[in-house]
Amino acid sequence: MIETKKFSPPKQRAFDARFEAQKIAFGPVVFHCVRYAWKRGMLQALADAGERGVTLDELEATGRWNGYALKLALESCLSAGVVLIEDGRWQLDKIGFCLISDEITRINFNFVHDVCYQGLFELERSLDAGKPLGLAHLGEWPSIYPALSELPEPAKSSWFAFDHHYSDTSFPDILPDVFATGPRRLMDIGANTGKFSLAALAHDPRAELHLVDLAPQLEMASANLTAAGVRERAQLHARDLLDDSATLPAGMDLVWMSQFLSCFSEAQIASIFRRVHDCLADNGHVLVMDTFWDRQRYDIAAYCLINTSPYFAAMASGNSKVYQSTDYIRLAESAGLRLQTVRDGIGYCHSLLRLVRA
């Protein structure tokens, strides 16, 4: 674990800092120009040209782009290090190769553009009001979670690609942790489409899963469980956990929450932990898997996670974020739970907290 994150080099010159400040100021402009060059195939054309490169005249002669669009988009890409030019011939640079070939870069790009971009214009009002006012750019809902199955395209596909890409890479690695204490009755809170429940049911044929989520999400989970032939081993519990009076089924050997608590405010997380505490069987365990920015080995992961928090403010809930691990531990302790173990380095950027009753 890295205790302190520093994203600027030590003893940075004032001139260099000023340049970095301009990158922030023009960041939205560069984003759209780079996306245009990527989505319209300009970057792929440079990749196809290889080290020899290609001139703007040659690109325009293909009839795919006009000269004005080529110059405007590629010059912005040049300023961002996405492309380079030597002797009038344009080539793809390393950042450009990431854009066209690195899956997580493409997923992040699509998520920011398709889900967040327009709504982030309302970030200031959202922070002041504590409500996701930017969500109105996608539809009229109080929060994004009841709307996930109804989001317009391409926002829906980009949201699920973002969510599943970060979580799915972690599931195979954590199943031994899940079943380390031999649990039979497991609860998946925030079950979403049932991906974790499906993995757990496949891992142990004796397991009984209890899925907790909003009704629209449970409908999707039920369909997936039925398709996999394991629906009879699962019970569905429609709950709105924003309602403090919504209790959880009791007697659980293990409660699982993955990328779930970040959807809530600190007060709401404390309330959920209290109800989880009450639903545990004797010697029951709680496993919380999430993306804590303070437990990342590499700054690139911390950077991505920190800058996902504005999505929660403007689009998702208006009062949640990507938290530090110490926030969850503190809130769990206030609910009568204590931290037993922490495991980092799961999947891309996950950590696993094991909690028991204090």
C-alpha positions in Angstrom: 0.0 0.0 0.0 1.2 3.5 -0.9 0.3 5.9 1.9 0.8 9.1 0.0 0.1 9.9 -3.7 1.9 12.6 -5.5 1.0 13.2 -9.1 3.4 16.0 -9.9 7.2 15.6 -10.1 9.2 17.0 -7.2 10.7 20.5 -7.8 8.6 21.0 -10.9 9.5 24.2 -12.7 6.9 27.0 -12.8 7.0 26.9 -16.7 6.3 23.2 -16.7 3.5 23.6 -14.2 2.0 26.4 -16.4 2.0 24.0 -19.4 0.3 21.3 -17.4 -2.3 23.9 -16.3 -3.1 24.6 -20.0 -3.6 20.9 -20.6 -6.3 21.0 -18.0 -7.9 24.1 -19.4 -8.1 22.7 -22.9 -8.7 19.1 -21.8 -12.3 18.9 -23.1 -11.2 20.2 -26.5 -8.4 17.7 -26.9 -10.8 14.9 -25.7 -13.2 15.5 -28.5 -10.6 16.0 -31.2 -8.8 12.8 -30.2 -12.1 10.9 -30.0 -13.1 12.1 -33.5 -9.7 11.0 -35.0 -10.1 7.6 -33.3 -13.8 6.9 -34.1 -13.5 8.1 -37.7 -10.6 5.9 -38.4 -7.8 8.5 -38.7 -5.7 6.9 -36.0 -6.1 3.4 -37.5 -5.0 4.8 -40.9 -1.8 6.0 -39.4 -1.3 2.7 -37.7 -1.8 0.9 -41.0 0.8 3.3 -42.6 3.4 2.1 -40.2 6.8 3.8 -39.7 6.7 5.2 -43.2 3.8 7.5 -42.2 1.4 9.2 -44.5 0.8 12.7 -45.7 -2.4 14.7 -45.2 -2.8 14.8 -49.0 -2.6 11.0 -49.2 -5.2 10.7 -46.4 -7.5 13.2 -48.1 -7.2 11.4 -51.4 -8.9 8.3 -49.9 -12.1 10.3 -49.8 -12.8 9.3 -46.2 -12.0 12.8 -44.7 -11.8 16.3 -45.9 -8.5 18.3 -45.5 -10.0 20.7 -43.0 -11.1 17.9 -40.6 -7.8 16.1 -41.0 -5.7 19.1 -40.1 -7.9 20.2 -37.2 -8.2 16.7 -35.6 -4.6 15.5 -36.2 -3.0 18.7 -35.0 -4.9 18.5 -31.7 -3.8 14.8 -31.5 -0.2 16.0 -32.1 -0.4 18.4 -29.2 -1.5 15.5 -27.0 1.3 13.1 -28.1 -1.2 10.8 -29.8 0.5 11.3 -33.2 3.8 12.7 -34.5 4.9 14.2 -37.7 8.3 13.9 -39.4 9.1 15.4 -42.8 5.5 16.1 -43.5 4.5 12.5 -42.8 2.1 11.6 -40.0 2.6 8.6 -37.8 0.8 7.1 -34.8 2.7 7.6 -31.5 2.5 5.4 -28.4 -0.5 7.1 -26.9 -2.3 6.6 -30.1 -1.5 2.9 -30.1 -3.1 2.7 -26.6 -6.2 4.3 -27.9 -6.7 1.8 -30.7 -5.5 -1.3 -29.0 -5.7 -1.1 -25.2 -9.1 -2.3 -24.0 -9.2 -0.5 -20.7 -8.4 2.8 -22.4 -11.1 2.3 -24.9 -13.6 1.4 -22.2 -12.7 4.4 -20.1 -13.0 6.7 -23.2 -16.4 5.4 -24.1 -17.7 5.6 -20.5 -16.6 9.2 -20.2 -18.1 10.2 -23.5 -21.3 8.2 -23.7 -22.3 8.3 -20.0 -20.6 11.2 -18.3 -19.6 14.0 -20.7 -22.8 16.0 -21.1 -23.9 15.5 -17.5 -20.5 16.7 -16.1 -21.5 20.2 -17.3 -23.9 20.0 -14.3 -21.2 19.0 -11.8 -21.2 22.4 -10.0 -25.0 22.4 -9.5 -24.9 18.7 -8.6 -22.3 19.2 -5.8 -24.2 22.2 -4.5 -27.5 20.3 -4.5 -26.3 16.8 -3.5 -28.2 15.4 -6.4 -27.1 13.9 -9.8 -28.5 16.7 -11.9 -26.4 15.7 -14.9 -28.4 12.5 -15.3 -31.2 14.5 -17.0 -29.1 14.4 -20.1 -29.8 10.7 -20.3 -33.4 10.6 -18.9 -35.6 11.6 -16.0 -34.6 9.4 -13.0 -33.7 10.3 -9.4 -30.5 8.2 -9.7 -28.9 6.1 -12.4 -29.4 2.8 -10.6 -33.1 2.2 -11.3 -32.4 3.3 -14.9 -29.6 0.9 -15.9 -31.8 -1.4 -17.8 -33.4 1.5 -19.6 -30.5 3.8 -20.4 -30.4 4.9 -24.0 -27.6 3.5 -26.3 -24.7 3.9 -26.4 -24.7 4.9 -22.7 -26.2 1.6 -21.6 -23.5 -0.5 -23.4 -20.7 1.8 -22.3 -21.9 1.7 -18.6 -22.1 -2.1 -18.4 -18.7 -2.5 -20.3 -17.1 -0.1 -17.7 -18.7 -1.8 -14.7 -18.1 -5.4 -15.8 -14.6 -4.9 -17.1 -13.4 -3.7 -13.7 -15.3 -6.4 -11.7 -15.2 -9.5 -13.9 -11.4 -9.6 -14.0 -11.4 -10.0 -10.2 -14.0 -12.8 -9.7 -11.9 -15.8 -10.6 -9.2 -14.6 -8.1 -11.5 -14.1 -5.1 -13.6 -17.3 -5.1 -11.1 -19.1 -2.8 -11.5 -16.2 -0.4 -15.3 -16.4 -0.6 -15.4 -20.1 0.3 -12.4 -20.2 2.7 -14.7 -20.5 5.7 -17.1 -23.0 4.1 -20.2 -20.7 3.8 -23.5 -22.3 2.6 -25.8 -19.3 2.7 -24.3 -16.4 0.8 -25.8 -13.0 0.2 -24.8 -10.9 -2.8 -25.8 -7.3 -2.1 -25.9 -5.2 -5.2 -26.2 -8.3 -7.3 -26.7 -6.3 -10.6 -26.9 -8.8 -13.4 -25.9 -11.8 -11.2 -22.4 -12.3 -12.4 -20.9 -12.9 -9.0 -23.7 -15.2 -8.0 -23.3 -17.2 -11.1 -19.6 -17.6 -10.4 -20.2 -18.6 -6.8 -22.9 -21.1 -7.7 -20.6 -22.7 -10.3 -17.7 -22.8 -7.8 -19.6 -24.7 -5.1 -22.7 -26.8 -5.9 -23.7 -26.7 -2.2 -24.0 -22.9 -2.1 -27.3 -21.1 -1.7 -27.3 -17.5 -3.0 -29.5 -14.7 -1.8 -29.5 -11.8 -4.3 -30.3 -8.3 -3.1 -30.9 -5.4 -5.4 -33.6 -3.2 -6.9 -36.3 -5.0 -8.8 -35.2 -4.1 -12.3 -31.7 -5.4 -11.7 -33.0 -8.6 -10.2 -35.1 -9.2 -13.3 -31.9 -9.2 -15.4 -30.2 -11.4 -12.8 -33.1 -13.9 -12.7 -33.0 -14.3 -16.5 -29.2 -14.9 -16.4 -29.6 -17.5 -13.5 -32.4 -19.2 -15.4 -30.3 -19.4 -18.6 -27.5 -21.0 -16.6 -29.8 -23.5 -15.1 -29.2 -22.5 -11.4 -32.3 -20.3 -10.7 -33.6 -22.8 -8.1 -30.5 -22.3 -6.0 -31.0 -18.6 -5.7 -33.5 -16.4 -3.8 -34.2 -12.9 -4.9 -34.9 -10.1 -2.4 -35.9 -6.7 -3.9 -34.7 -4.0 -1.6 -34.1 -0.3 -1.8 -31.2 0.1 0.6 -31.7 3.8 0.7 -34.6 3.0 2.9 -33.2 2.6 6.4 -36.1 0.3 7.4 -35.3 -2.2 4.6 -34.0 -5.2 6.5 -31.9 -8.1 5.1 -32.7 -11.8 5.4 -31.0 -13.2 8.5 -28.7 -16.1 9.1 -26.1 -15.4 6.4 -22.8 -17.2 6.6 -21.2 -14.7 4.2 -22.3 -11.3 2.9 -20.6 -10.2 -0.4 -20.5 -6.6 -1.7 -18.5 -5.7 -4.8 -18.3 -2.2 -6.2 -21.5 -1.5 -4.3 -20.9 0.8 -1.4 -19.4 3.4 -3.6 -22.9 4.1 -4.8 -23.8 5.6 -1.4 -23.0 8.4 0.9 -21.0 7.8 4.1 -24.2 8.0 6.2 -25.9 5.5 3.9 -22.9 3.1 4.0 -22.9 3.2 7.8 -26.6 2.2 7.7 -26.0 -0.6 5.3 -23.2 -2.0 7.4 -25.5 -1.9 10.5 -28.0 -4.0 8.6 -25.3 -6.4 7.3 -24.1 -6.8 10.9 -27.6 -7.8 12.0 -28.2 -10.3 9.2 -25.0 -12.4 9.9 -25.1 -15.9 11.3 -22.9 -16.7 14.3 -19.3 -16.5 13.0 -20.5 -15.0 9.7 -18.1 -13.0 7.6 -18.5 -9.9 5.3 -16.4 -9.5 2.2 -16.2 -6.1 0.6 -14.4 -5.8 -2.7 -13.9 -2.4 -4.1 -11.5 0.0 -5.9 -9.9 2.1 -3.2 -7.7 4.8 -4.7 -5.4 4.8 -1.6 -4.5 1.2 -2.0 -3.2 1.3 -5.6 0.3 0.3 -6.5 0.4 2.5 -9.6 -0.5 6.1 -9.9 -2.3 5.4 -13.2 -4.9 3.4 -11.3 -5.3 5.9 -8.6 -5.7 8.7 -11.2 -8.5 6.8 -13.0 -10.3 6.0 -9.8 -10.1 9.5 -8.3 -11.6 10.9 -11.5 -14.4 8.4 -11.6 -15.8 10.2 -8.5 -17.3 13.1 -10.4 -19.5 10.6 -12.3 -21.1 9.6 -9.0 -21.7 13.2 -8.2 -23.2 14.4 -11.5 -24.7 11.2 -12.9 -25.2 8.4 -10.4 -26.3 9.5 -6.9 -25.1 13.0 -6.1 -23.5 12.0 -2.9 -21.1 9.1 -3.4 -17.6 8.6 -4.8 -14.6 6.2 -5.0 -13.6 6.0 -1.4 -10.4 5.4 0.5 -10.2 2.1 2.3 -10.0 3.9 5.6 -13.4 5.3 5.0 -15.0 1.9 4.8 -13.1 0.5 7.7 -14.2 3.5 9.9 -17.9 3.2 8.9 -17.8 -0.6 9.4 -16.4 -0.2 12.9 -19.2 2.3 13.7 -21.7 -0.5 12.8 -20.1 -3.1 15.1 -17.9 -4.8 12.6 -14.1 -5.1 12.7 -11.5 -5.6 10.0 -9.9 -9.0 10.0 -7.8 -9.0 6.8 -7.1 -6.9 3.7 -5.9 -8.3 0.3 -4.7 -6.0 -2.4 -3.7 -6.4 -6.0 -6.9 -8.3 -7.2 -7.7 -7.9 -10.9 -6.9 -4.5 -12.2 -7.3 -2.4 -9.0 -9.4 -4.1 -6.4 -8.8 -4.8 -2.7 -10.8 -7.2 -0.6 -11.7 -6.4 3.0 -12.8 -9.3 5.3 -14.9 -8.1 8.2 -16.4 -9.9 11.2 -18.6 -8.9 14.1 -16.6 -7.0 16.7 
